[in-house]
Structure formats: C-alpha cells, structure tokens
Amino acid sequence: MEKAAFFSDKIKKIFTFERVFLLIFLVAIILRFWHLDLKLFHHDEAIHSWFSFTLLTKGTWVYDPSYHGPFLYYVTAGMFSLFGASDLVARLLPALFGTMLIPLVYCIHRLGYITKTQTLVVALFLAISPDMVYFSRFLRHDIFMLFFTMLLLVALLYYFERGQLRYVIIAALAAGGALCCKEEMPFILLIFISFFGFAIWRKRISLPPQWKNDLIIGVLIIIGVMVALYSAFGMHPETLIGQNFQINTTGWYQAVDHWVSMSDEQRLGGPFYFYIPLYLLYEVPIFLLAIVGTLQFIATDASLILAGKRLKNWLTTKRFALSTADLAATSLNQLKTAKSGSEKSDLFFQLCIYWMILTMAFYGYVGEKVPWLIIHQLLPMCFVAVYKLNWQKVAFALIGCLFLALMTWHVAFIPADINEPIVQVQNSEDLRTVMGIIDNSSNVVLASQDYWPLPWYYRGDLWDKFTFYGQKEDIATLTAEHPDTIILHDTESYDSIPGYSKQTYKLDYWFSYYDNENRLPDYYFHRDGTMGSINLDLFTLQH
C-alpha cells in the first residue's frame, strides 16, 4: 500500500496541471504544423492565395463580398513577402491562429470560470478535434475569425473582472479583426452584446465607473481597423462611401445584398439539420456531451426555480420563533454564500449554451451551408460539453478522444482522396500527376472552364507556357501550335485527337450523398464508396 501511495504521489508530482496543459498545447502544435503542405490546396485556398500573391506583386485588392474580408489577404501577402509564396507558407498563419485557441482556454481558467479538469478537457477537444485541426490547416477566413471571437470573449471577461482599458483595446482589436474576416461576425457580436447587456442589467456583471469612455475608445478602434483594411489603407475609399456617395455601392451594402441573395439561392444549400450529421461523423463525443451538458443546465435551473418556490411556500405557511422576514433574509444569505463559488461558472456556461444554440440556429437557417462553418458552432460546444464534469463524463471524454484522434488522422494526414463531407470540393491528388506532365511540357493548351488551382501553381512566368481557352475548341485550333499537352473538361472533350494519347484525371472531388444514401451505415464505418468529381482529359503528344 505504501508503494502504491508513493507511486501515486510521484505521478501527481510529474503530471501537474500546468505540465499536462503544456503537453496538450504541444499536441495541438504538432497536429497543426506537421507536414502542413501534405495535401494539395482546396479550390478556395488556391483562389485566396492567388489574390494574396496578386496583392503582393501588383498592390491590388478591392473588397468583393464573394471572397470575404481583407484580413486574410493582407496577412497572407505579408507572409509571402517574408518567406516566399508556397502552399506551406500560405497555411502557416491559419495553423498559428488555430493553435492559439488553446492558450485562450487557459486564460478563462485563470479567471475562475472553469476548473482545472474542465480546462484540460476543453483544451484536449480543441487540440484534436477533426474539424478544428482540418480547418487550422486550411487557408480560409474562418479560423482567423474564430480566433478573434475567442480573443474577444477572453478580453471582455478580463475587462468585467478588472476594469482596465488594456482589455478594451484588445477586445476592440479582436472585434475589428473579426469584422475584417467574414460577413457573419456582426451576428456573433450581437450574441455577446445581448448576453452581457442582459447580465449587466440583472446586475450579474458590474461595469467600472469609466465604462462609457472605454466604450467610446473601443468603438473608435473597431472603426479605425475596419476603415484601414476595407479601404485598402485609403486606396479604395469608395468601399466605405460608395461611388458618387451612393449607399447601394458601399462595401457593407454589397455584403448584405450578396449574402442574402446567396442564402435565398441556396447555391450550396442543405436542410436545417445539415451540420448534425457532420457532428456524428467527426465530433461524436463532443456533440453527445454537449447535449448532456445542456440538459443538465436546464434541469439544474429548473430545480433551483422549483426549490425557490418551495422555500417561499414553506416560509409563508410555518411559524418560527425567528420572524419570517429574518428567516428569509438568513436563507437568502446562505444561498448566496453557497452559490458564490459557482456563480461565475454558471454565468459562463449560460453564455456558452446561449452562444452554441444561437450559432447552430443561425447557420442552420442560412442557405449557404459548407463544412468549415461548423467550427463557429463547435467552439462554444466544447465548453458546454464539460458542464458539471464528473469522473464518468471525463472517462467518456477520454475514450471519445480516441475516436477524435482517429478521425483527425484520417481527414488531415492521409495523402489520398478521401470520401468525406469535410473536404467539400477538394483538389484531387491526381493533380500531382497532371502537374508532372505539365512540367515536362514546353507548351500547353488549356481549353476548359474548370482549371483552378492551376493559375496558382503556375503563377508568374510559369503561366507563359499556357495557351488558354475558357471552353472547348475545334481540334484544328487546339493543335495549331503542336502543343505537348492539351487539357479539356471530360464532358466537353474528344474521343481522340490524332497524334495524341488520352488519359483522364480527377481535378477535384467531393462526397456524394446520392451515391451513398442506400448504404449510410456501411459508409459510416468504412468511409468508402463513390465520390463525385470534375475530371480533365489530358491529351499528350506522341513522340
């Protein structure tokens, strides 16, 4: 027994809270930065990198709501200027911003909103979540916006605790940065404003005496950040004031008009429960624990209300030596004393549940449904999942992490085309063969309306070898210069071209529900089956 106790004490001394947290942080770093260019760019990544490269080389960028806000383009162009333009460099900042979510969890713990165990479990969920890892290795605006959202929350919590201007400045920079990422950020701000506004009104949160001055400073910082970036540092003031001062040509009007029309059109639509199957595919333990946590919170809140009513009835129907008023005051004081240790925690988890439910409802309602939007719902869900954490829930979470780790390895570190909804429209690994053929060609004819990411991979002078047609042309036109390689879309192609051999390759691919709907249980466990794809026919000159 003494040896067992000694061994147990030794383990506790070695695996302290801080050391375990740092270990989780190290895991997050490895999962986000290791072999960061393992997979070819996604279609959107290639476009974002191309715009960033153009911004760097030509100094041109104008806001277009189709491609979201300016933050990504400026910081990626900055990385290209420092380290050169490549897939790896383009993904460095998404990986960094995704990694820095973990230390922000520790900041929330330091304020006393979550326990050590809750902190470790949330950090572990964020570190190895398939969606969090995958979209931290992915050049899109969402991971930047998610980091700024988390930073904003932490800064607000610190401000409510300490009332210092520095936290207002951090919160304002975070809000301004997030608003320069994506057009749905105002909705996230509305969630925070409504929750904290109500909490202040109910006196659950107190503001420092100088809060009005701090608010003015914060708003001015947000406006300054947005004005600088959206106007391209003054190069395009029409984004802010419109052409000829017409409101319907300003950037904010274009953003609302564009994304409302996209939502109504449902170009990439789906049912309101679109994201639920994705949770069941990739985030099962987090999703189930969040459901349990939400039900526990509702049950606890309901039981407190019921207990309060019973206490009131009891006090009004019984006689005591102590007056009813004194007894009620004494009972309330005891209740406040018992609750003081958990009041901050309850407030925080109430926020997370409110945040989670509203984001799930919002993204379920919006007509444009794509897999990367899940991370905005997943962040508060990770916190809700650790509400009232006991040893049974910890055990379930740790076992569930094996599933998360397996799925993360599958979606992020398998160098092959995978039949998974998370990839949306991913460029195929077949393109490596295609680009090998192009590299060995001195002149290439490209006659297809589908050709991205080739402009990115053959940027600059490398594009000089291409003769580009945006559609199918007759054979005489295609072969006029005797190109080494001719590239056509397979649905707008020829059975053969004299003097050329033909081979078909996938350009990009996606999970096809319609090809797998009759075998969903089998698909869930095997993750195989037919995929949708856009294909290219390559005709190579026979020597």
C-alpha positions as a printed NumPy array, in Angstrom:
array([[  0.   ,   0.   ,   0.   ],
       [  2.851,   2.361,   0.859],
       [  4.49 ,   1.678,  -2.507],
       [  1.203,   2.314,  -4.32 ],
       [  0.695,   5.577,  -2.432],
       [  4.28 ,   6.619,  -3.158],
       [  3.818,   5.805,  -6.867],
       [  0.541,   7.758,  -6.943],
       [  2.185,  10.803,  -5.337],
       [  5.065,  10.551,  -7.784],
       [  2.661,  10.543, -10.769],
       [  0.801,  13.564,  -9.405],
       [  4.049,  15.488,  -8.977],
       [  5.149,  14.684, -12.505],
       [  1.821,  15.237, -14.258],
       [  0.835,  18.564, -12.768],
       [ -1.985,  20.61 , -14.262],
       [  0.43 ,  23.012, -15.965],
       [  2.53 ,  20.205, -17.443],
       [ -0.48 ,  18.342, -18.792],
       [ -1.826,  21.56 , -20.306],
       [  1.522,  22.243, -21.977],
       [  1.55 ,  18.682, -23.308],
       [ -1.887,  19.22 , -24.851],
       [ -0.652,  22.505, -26.312],
       [  2.331,  20.684, -27.821],
       [ -0.032,  18.105, -29.366],
       [ -2.05 ,  20.946, -30.883],
       [  1.109,  22.469, -32.365],
       [  2.222,  19.171, -33.894],
       [ -1.193,  18.381, -35.375],
       [ -1.429,  21.8  , -36.995],
       [  2.107,  22.306, -38.256],
       [  3.363,  18.814, -39.074],
       [  3.552,  18.216, -42.83 ],
       [  1.379,  21.277, -43.402],
       [  1.57 ,  21.01 , -47.183],
       [  0.744,  17.295, -47.249],
       [ -2.43 ,  17.849, -49.263],
       [ -2.863,  19.995, -52.333],
       [ -4.738,  23.238, -51.964],
       [ -8.502,  23.184, -51.788],
       [-10.188,  25.152, -54.591],
       [-10.827,  28.135, -52.289],
       [ -7.327,  28.038, -50.827],
       [ -5.86 ,  28.424, -54.308],
       [ -8.054,  31.443, -55.004],
       [ -7.225,  33.08 , -51.653],
       [ -3.514,  32.511, -52.202],
       [ -3.735,  33.859, -55.738],
       [ -5.411,  37.077, -54.538],
       [ -2.782,  37.433, -51.793],
       [  0.024,  36.898, -54.306],
       [ -1.541,  39.473, -56.632],
       [ -1.829,  41.917, -53.742],
       [  1.872,  41.445, -53.013],
       [  3.122,  41.633, -56.601],
       [  0.73 ,  44.208, -58.05 ],
       [ -0.536,  46.016, -54.976],
       [ -4.151,  45.477, -55.982],
       [ -7.023,  44.43 , -53.772],
       [-10.646,  45.608, -53.838],
       [-13.324,  44.304, -51.493],
       [-15.631,  41.733, -53.052],
       [-18.103,  40.075, -50.647],
       [-17.908,  36.854, -52.679],
       [-14.386,  36.409, -51.299],
       [-14.998,  37.894, -47.827],
       [-12.975,  40.448, -45.925],
       [ -9.442,  41.81 , -46.336],
       [ -7.662,  40.439, -43.263],
       [ -6.668,  37.099, -44.825],
       [ -5.265,  38.694, -47.963],
       [ -3.087,  41.243, -46.196],
       [ -1.583,  38.859, -43.651],
       [ -1.006,  36.144, -46.28 ],
       [  0.624,  38.657, -48.626],
       [  2.821,  39.653, -45.7  ],
       [  3.863,  36.033, -45.167],
       [  4.638,  35.677, -48.879],
       [  6.829,  38.769, -48.754],
       [  8.792,  37.332, -45.814],
       [  9.078,  33.665, -46.737],
       [  8.091,  33.345, -50.392],
       [  4.825,  32.157, -51.943],
       [  4.016,  28.472, -51.409],
       [  1.318,  26.174, -50.045],
       [  3.256,  25.737, -46.816],
       [  3.728,  29.462, -46.199],
       [  0.077,  30.182, -47.02 ],
       [ -1.07 ,  27.775, -44.309],
       [  1.33 ,  28.9  , -41.567],
       [ -0.9  ,  31.635, -40.149],
       [ -4.108,  29.542, -40.154],
       [ -2.167,  26.894, -38.235],
       [ -0.863,  29.501, -35.785],
       [ -4.259,  31.093, -35.192],
       [ -5.842,  27.654, -34.729],
       [ -3.149,  26.706, -32.231],
       [ -3.561,  29.894, -30.199],
       [ -7.122,  28.946, -29.288],
       [ -5.624,  26.619, -26.674],
       [ -3.845,  29.262, -24.51 ],
       [ -7.049,  31.322, -24.508],
       [ -8.804,  28.433, -22.748],
       [ -6.168,  28.707, -20.021],
       [ -6.94 ,  32.428, -19.69 ],
       [-10.594,  31.623, -18.981],
       [ -9.48 ,  29.161, -16.307],
       [ -7.235,  31.781, -14.685],
       [-10.303,  33.961, -14.176],
       [-12.061,  31.134, -12.336],
       [-14.799,  30.391, -14.86 ],
       [-13.79 ,  26.758, -15.398],
       [-11.967,  24.221, -13.236],
       [ -8.622,  22.625, -13.972],
       [-10.238,  19.416, -15.182],
       [-12.67 ,  21.311, -17.398],
       [ -9.767,  23.339, -18.797],
       [ -7.793,  20.236, -19.714],
       [-10.748,  18.521, -21.387],
       [-11.731,  21.607, -23.415],
       [ -8.113,  22.133, -24.458],
       [ -7.858,  18.477, -25.486],
       [-11.077,  18.692, -27.505],
       [ -9.855,  21.793, -29.339],
       [ -6.402,  20.288, -29.848],
       [ -7.504,  17.06 , -31.541],
       [-10.978,  17.819, -32.918],
       [-11.029,  16.743, -36.594],
       [-12.772,  19.94 , -37.695],
       [-10.544,  22.201, -35.614],
       [ -7.378,  20.527, -36.886],
       [ -8.51 ,  20.274, -40.507],
       [ -9.598,  23.905, -40.78 ],
       [ -6.497,  25.106, -38.92 ],
       [ -4.504,  23.597, -41.798],
       [ -6.669,  25.391, -44.335],
       [ -6.403,  28.898, -45.8  ],
       [ -9.875,  30.262, -45.226],
       [-11.157,  33.224, -43.254],
       [-12.987,  31.126, -40.662],
       [-10.086,  30.102, -38.435],
       [ -8.975,  33.757, -38.216],
       [-12.5  ,  34.84 , -37.295],
       [-12.773,  32.043, -34.733],
       [ -9.545,  33.086, -33.013],
       [-10.669,  36.72 , -32.883],
       [-14.046,  35.624, -31.488],
       [-12.326,  33.707, -28.689],
       [ -9.899,  36.574, -28.03 ],
       [-12.828,  38.997, -27.861],
       [-14.578,  36.814, -25.289],
       [-11.466,  36.495, -23.115],
       [-10.786,  40.242, -23.264],
       [-14.385,  41.036, -22.263],
       [-14.226,  38.639, -19.324],
       [-10.97 ,  40.206, -18.155],
       [-12.461,  43.696, -18.505],
       [-15.501,  42.791, -16.428],
       [-13.154,  41.383, -13.79 ],
       [-10.506,  44.112, -13.716],
       [-11.968,  47.155, -15.471],
       [ -8.706,  48.089, -17.218],
       [ -8.521,  49.922, -20.541],
       [ -5.954,  47.479, -21.949],
       [ -8.646,  44.801, -22.186],
       [-10.966,  47.17 , -24.047],
       [ -8.198,  47.768, -26.573],
       [ -7.624,  44.017, -27.003],
       [-11.372,  43.387, -27.331],
       [-11.706,  46.17 , -29.909],
       [ -8.776,  44.898, -31.972],
       [-10.278,  41.396, -31.842],
       [-13.726,  42.633, -32.888],
       [-12.247,  44.774, -35.671],
       [-10.108,  41.889, -36.905],
       [-13.073,  39.52 , -36.907],
       [-15.249,  42.026, -38.775],
       [-12.487,  42.203, -41.399],
       [-12.702,  38.438, -41.873],
       [-16.29 ,  37.433, -42.597],
       [-19.7  ,  38.981, -43.002],
       [-21.5  ,  36.924, -40.34 ],
       [-19.377,  38.311, -37.498],
       [-21.986,  41.   , -36.66 ],
       [-24.303,  38.154, -35.62 ],
       [-21.649,  36.782, -33.236],
       [-21.211,  40.275, -31.808],
       [-24.968,  40.506, -31.329],
       [-24.864,  37.283, -29.291],
       [-22.215,  38.691, -26.946],
       [-23.833,  42.14 , -26.715],
       [-27.271,  40.739, -25.903],
       [-25.984,  38.282, -23.305],
       [-23.629,  40.616, -21.475],
       [-26.103,  43.5  , -21.76 ],
       [-28.765,  41.404, -20.05 ],
       [-26.276,  40.228, -17.408],
       [-25.324,  43.848, -16.673],
       [-28.992,  44.827, -16.447],
       [-29.607,  41.971, -13.997],
       [-26.522,  43.104, -12.031],
       [-24.757,  39.793, -12.537],
       [-21.876,  41.769, -14.048],
       [-20.686,  45.172, -12.886],
       [-19.004,  47.816, -15.015],
       [-16.218,  50.159, -13.868],
       [-17.059,  53.879, -13.424],
       [-15.24 ,  54.869, -16.634],
       [-17.008,  52.336, -18.847],
       [-18.584,  54.969, -21.136],
       [-15.188,  56.446, -22.024],
       [-13.793,  52.933, -22.53 ],
       [-16.696,  52.081, -24.824],
       [-16.076,  55.145, -26.991],
       [-12.383,  54.264, -27.295],
       [-13.249,  50.666, -28.212],
       [-15.74 ,  51.696, -30.901],
       [-13.226,  54.137, -32.415],
       [-10.577,  51.387, -32.578],
       [-13.   ,  48.994, -34.295],
       [-13.952,  51.653, -36.835],
       [-10.297,  52.525, -37.423],
       [ -9.325,  48.907, -38.099],
       [-12.214,  48.39 , -40.499],
       [-11.69 ,  51.683, -42.334],
       [ -7.99 ,  50.969, -42.839],
       [ -8.408,  47.414, -44.142],
       [-11.626,  47.687, -46.143],
       [-10.443,  50.842, -47.911],
       [ -7.099,  49.148, -48.716],
       [ -5.401,  51.737, -46.495],
       [ -7.114,  54.595, -48.311],
       [ -6.573,  53.297, -51.845],
       [-10.291,  52.475, -52.314],
       [-12.4  ,  54.896, -50.261],
       [-15.407,  54.042, -52.424],
       [-15.717,  50.812, -50.424],
       [-16.715,  52.976, -47.456],
       [-18.579,  55.893, -49.016],
       [-19.764,  54.324, -52.269],
       [-19.291,  55.545, -55.81 ],
       [-20.607,  59.107, -56.035],
       [-21.69 ,  58.7  , -52.401],
       [-24.339,  56.117, -53.343],
       [-25.175,  53.9  , -50.369],
       [-26.018,  50.922, -52.572],
       [-22.408,  50.777, -53.797],
       [-20.73 ,  50.731, -50.383],
       [-18.981,  47.612, -49.155],
       [-21.369,  46.894, -46.281],
       [-24.394,  47.188, -48.582],
       [-22.769,  44.849, -51.125],
       [-22.02 ,  42.338, -48.373],
       [-25.603,  42.237, -47.102],
       [-27.075,  42.162, -50.607],
       [-24.709,  39.432, -51.834],
       [-25.028,  37.024, -48.914],
       [-28.771,  37.447, -48.522],
       [-29.147,  36.574, -52.212],
       [-26.768,  33.599, -51.798],
       [-28.779,  32.37 , -48.831],
       [-32.029,  32.65 , -50.776],
       [-30.489,  30.981, -53.817],
       [-29.042,  28.122, -51.696],
       [-26.216,  27.603, -54.151],
       [-24.643,  25.254, -51.614],
       [-27.833,  24.513, -49.732],
       [-28.994,  21.841, -47.375],
       [-31.617,  21.138, -44.698],
       [-31.617,  22.982, -41.355],
       [-30.036,  19.921, -39.719],
       [-27.172,  19.911, -42.258],
       [-24.456,  20.117, -39.587],
       [-25.852,  17.437, -37.261],
       [-24.617,  14.537, -39.468],
       [-21.211,  16.213, -39.579],
       [-21.059,  16.157, -35.788],
       [-21.998,  12.489, -35.842],
       [-19.299,  11.82 , -38.44 ],
       [-16.447,  13.686, -36.762],
       [-17.291,  15.087, -33.318],
       [-19.484,  12.438, -31.645],
       [-18.132,  12.65 , -28.062],
       [-18.208,  16.465, -28.017],
       [-21.705,  16.556, -29.504],
       [-23.134,  13.994, -27.069],
       [-21.517,  15.583, -24.024],
       [-22.825,  18.994, -25.12 ],
       [-26.361,  17.578, -25.279],
       [-25.945,  16.138, -21.791],
       [-24.466,  19.39 , -20.509],
       [-27.342,  21.426, -21.921],
       [-29.924,  19.097, -20.368],
       [-28.088,  19.22 , -17.035],
       [-28.068,  23.006, -17.109],
       [-31.777,  23.161, -17.893],
       [-32.546,  20.62 , -15.166],
       [-30.403,  22.474, -12.614],
       [-32.01 ,  25.815, -13.475],
       [-35.484,  24.309, -13.256],
       [-34.713,  22.646,  -9.906],
       [-33.447,  25.945,  -8.465],
       [-36.645,  27.699,  -9.538],
       [-38.73 ,  24.906,  -8.018],
       [-36.682,  24.963,  -4.809],
       [-37.176,  28.72 ,  -4.555],
       [-40.944,  28.352,  -4.873],
       [-40.987,  25.611,  -2.239],
       [-38.91 ,  27.755,   0.118],
       [-41.317,  30.65 ,  -0.318],
       [-44.346,  28.458,   0.372],
       [-42.643,  26.924,   3.378],
       [-41.787,  30.293,   4.87 ],
       [-45.321,  31.631,   4.463],
       [-47.102,  28.595,   5.965],
       [-44.907,  27.843,   9.006],
       [-44.392,  29.735,  12.261],
       [-40.975,  30.245,  13.701],
       [-39.517,  31.928,  16.7  ],
       [-37.495,  33.872,  14.207],
       [-39.627,  36.215,  12.105],
       [-40.384,  35.18 ,   8.536],
       [-38.566,  38.217,   7.178],
       [-35.436,  37.454,   9.194],
       [-35.569,  33.791,   8.253],
       [-35.967,  34.643,   4.583],
       [-33.021,  37.012,   4.736],
       [-30.957,  34.377,   6.52 ],
       [-31.889,  31.733,   3.927],
       [-31.042,  34.04 ,   1.054],
       [-27.685,  34.885,   2.595],
       [-26.919,  31.204,   2.983],
       [-27.951,  30.571,  -0.605],
       [-25.709,  33.409,  -1.837],
       [-22.788,  32.11 ,   0.205],
       [-23.228,  28.603,  -1.194],
       [-23.556,  29.929,  -4.744],
       [-20.681,  32.414,  -4.679],
       [-18.146,  29.778,  -5.683],
       [-20.119,  28.653,  -8.717],
       [-21.878,  31.861,  -9.776],
       [-19.132,  32.83 , -12.252],
       [-19.077,  29.332, -13.646],
       [-22.856,  29.272, -14.049],
       [-22.78 ,  32.619, -15.846],
       [-20.069,  31.419, -18.204],
       [-21.813,  28.163, -19.086],
       [-25.089,  30.013, -19.548],
       [-23.265,  32.18 , -22.103],
       [-21.779,  29.138, -23.848],
       [-25.154,  27.403, -24.126],
       [-26.768,  30.611, -25.417],
       [-23.876,  31.086, -27.849],
       [-23.967,  27.464, -29.038],
       [-27.737,  27.316, -29.578],
       [-27.913,  30.615, -31.438],
       [-24.971,  29.827, -33.722],
       [-26.421,  26.408, -34.514],
       [-29.793,  28.014, -35.282],
       [-28.197,  30.773, -37.369],
       [-26.029,  28.503, -39.518],
       [-28.886,  26.019, -39.785],
       [-31.105,  28.781, -41.148],
       [-28.598,  30.358, -43.537],
       [-28.991,  28.863, -47.006],
       [-25.247,  28.666, -47.737],
       [-24.063,  25.515, -45.926],
       [-20.422,  24.442, -46.068],
       [-18.373,  22.279, -43.672],
       [-15.992,  24.96 , -42.395],
       [-18.879,  26.852, -40.783],
       [-19.119,  24.068, -38.229],
       [-16.141,  25.387, -36.245],
       [-18.077,  28.504, -35.181],
       [-20.657,  26.225, -33.585],
       [-18.09 ,  23.77 , -32.264],
       [-16.149,  26.294, -30.167],
       [-18.934,  27.018, -27.632],
       [-19.992,  23.364, -27.867],
       [-16.607,  22.251, -26.482],
       [-17.263,  24.324, -23.367],
       [-20.861,  23.162, -22.961],
       [-19.577,  19.566, -23.179],
       [-17.669,  19.97 , -19.883],
       [-20.515,  21.43 , -17.834],
       [-20.803,  19.65 , -14.454],
       [-17.872,  17.449, -15.35 ],
       [-17.627,  14.323, -13.2  ],
       [-15.43 ,  11.241, -13.446],
       [-17.951,   9.399, -15.655],
       [-18.012,  12.26 , -18.159],
       [-14.23 ,  12.577, -18.029],
       [-13.875,   8.861, -18.746],
       [-16.306,   9.139, -21.667],
       [-14.434,  12.204, -22.983],
       [-11.058,  10.455, -22.837],
       [-12.396,   7.356, -24.579],
       [-14.112,   9.602, -27.113],
       [-10.791,  11.324, -27.797],
       [ -9.582,   8.08 , -29.334],
       [-12.347,   8.457, -31.911],
       [-11.448,  12.131, -32.445],
       [ -7.773,  11.272, -32.913],
       [ -8.594,   8.501, -35.401],
       [-10.826,  10.807, -37.451],
       [ -8.256,  13.611, -37.335],
       [ -5.602,  11.288, -38.695],
       [ -7.981,  10.104, -41.424],
       [ -9.119,  13.512, -42.679],
       [ -5.911,  15.519, -42.227],
       [ -2.987,  13.151, -42.685],
       [ -3.94 ,  10.607, -45.35 ],
       [ -2.266,  11.712, -48.624],
       [ -5.093,  10.434, -50.81 ],
       [ -8.575,  11.404, -51.995],
       [-10.975,  10.631, -49.123],
       [-14.737,  10.221, -49.406],
       [-15.594,  12.684, -46.629],
       [-18.047,  15.624, -46.49 ],
       [-15.449,  17.687, -44.616],
       [-13.408,  18.129, -47.821],
       [-16.325,  19.807, -49.661],
       [-14.665,  20.328, -53.079],
       [-11.028,  19.333, -52.607],
       [ -8.492,  19.313, -55.41 ],
       [ -7.546,  15.727, -56.179],
       [ -4.156,  14.17 , -55.609],
       [ -4.41 ,  13.213, -59.317],
       [ -3.32 ,  16.782, -59.997],
       [  0.205,  15.916, -58.894],
       [  0.412,  13.619, -61.927],
       [ -1.227,  16.264, -64.113],
       [  1.255,  18.899, -62.982],
       [  4.12 ,  16.491, -63.559],
       [  3.001,  16.173, -67.178],
       [  2.669,  19.96 , -67.483],
       [  6.133,  20.462, -66.002],
       [  7.596,  18.233, -68.702],
       [  5.745,  20.137, -71.452],
       [  7.083,  23.236, -73.164],
       [  3.653,  24.405, -74.335],
       [  0.18 ,  23.515, -73.002],
       [ -3.295,  24.233, -74.358],
       [ -5.924,  24.594, -71.62 ],
       [ -9.471,  24.602, -73.009],
       [-11.788,  24.194, -70.024],
       [-13.852,  26.422, -67.767],
       [-12.699,  24.32 , -64.79 ],
       [ -8.977,  24.733, -64.229],
       [ -8.278,  26.001, -60.705],
       [ -5.849,  25.596, -58.92 ],
       [ -3.531,  25.674, -61.968],
       [ -3.225,  29.505, -62.058],
       [ -1.869,  29.369, -58.502],
       [  0.612,  26.583, -59.12 ],
       [  1.769,  28.191, -62.399],
       [  1.733,  31.805, -61.24 ],
       [  4.   ,  34.432, -62.723],
       [  6.225,  33.475, -65.661],
       [  5.266,  29.804, -65.337],
       [  1.908,  30.653, -66.938],
       [  3.663,  31.664, -70.156],
       [  3.662,  28.059, -71.377],
       [ -0.174,  28.001, -71.393],
       [ -2.485,  28.914, -74.244],
       [ -5.804,  29.4  , -72.513],
       [ -9.314,  28.918, -73.9  ],
       [-12.229,  29.041, -71.481],
       [-14.148,  26.395, -73.384],
       [-13.84 ,  23.546, -75.879],
       [-12.425,  24.486, -79.296],
       [-12.195,  22.518, -82.551],
       [ -9.266,  20.148, -82.997],
       [ -7.592,  22.306, -85.624],
       [ -7.461,  25.252, -83.205],
       [ -6.233,  23.104, -80.307],
       [ -3.41 ,  21.539, -82.333],
       [ -2.412,  24.574, -84.394],
       [  0.81 ,  25.174, -82.43 ],
       [  1.521,  21.464, -81.923],
       [  1.352,  21.67 , -78.104],
       [  2.88 ,  18.927, -75.98 ],
       [ -0.276,  18.712, -73.853],
       [ -3.934,  19.564, -74.422],
       [ -6.286,  19.771, -71.415],
       [-10.074,  19.544, -71.776],
       [-13.008,  19.015, -69.428],
       [-14.019,  15.367, -69.809],
       [-17.656,  16.251, -70.586],
       [-16.512,  18.647, -73.329],
       [-13.796,  16.596, -74.907],
       [-12.964,  14.349, -77.874],
       [-12.768,  10.598, -78.059],
       [ -9.346,  11.055, -79.578],
       [ -7.045,  13.634, -81.157],
       [ -4.725,  12.4  , -83.923],
       [ -1.146,  12.108, -82.73 ],
       [ -2.057,  12.322, -79.039],
       [ -2.682,   9.751, -76.325],
       [ -5.54 ,  10.357, -73.901],
       [ -5.803,   9.904, -70.118],
       [ -8.495,  11.094, -67.694],
       [ -7.66 ,  12.527, -64.248],
       [ -9.74 ,  13.98 , -61.425],
       [ -9.475,  17.737, -60.995],
       [-11.426,  17.89 , -57.733],
       [-13.817,  15.651, -55.837],
       [-16.481,  15.613, -53.117],
       [-18.592,  13.307, -51.004],
       [-21.748,  12.366, -52.921],
       [-24.739,  11.719, -50.662],
       [-26.828,  10.457, -53.558],
       [-24.267,   7.787, -54.419],
       [-24.135,   6.58 , -50.815],
       [-27.634,   7.179, -49.426],
       [-28.573,   3.482, -49.635],
       [-25.51 ,   2.352, -47.669],
       [-25.101,   5.001, -44.95 ],
       [-24.37 ,   2.601, -42.038],
       [-21.798,   0.798, -44.163],
       [-20.323,   4.117, -45.278],
       [-20.078,   5.374, -41.677],
       [-17.777,   2.547, -40.636],
       [-15.799,   2.128, -43.862],
       [-15.722,   5.707, -45.272],
       [-15.516,   4.441, -48.828],
       [-17.799,   4.395, -51.86 ],
       [-18.426,   6.509, -54.929],
       [-17.326,  10.142, -54.972],
       [-18.436,  12.98 , -57.184],
       [-15.715,  14.634, -59.233],
       [-14.832,  17.046, -62.014],
       [-12.445,  15.381, -64.463],
       [ -9.919,  16.545, -67.005],
       [ -8.885,  14.774, -70.2  ],
       [ -5.172,  15.145, -70.92 ],
       [ -4.   ,  14.587, -74.476],
       [ -0.217,  14.196, -74.599],
       [  1.758,  14.368, -77.823],
       [  3.068,  11.033, -79.009],
       [  6.736,  11.199, -79.976]])
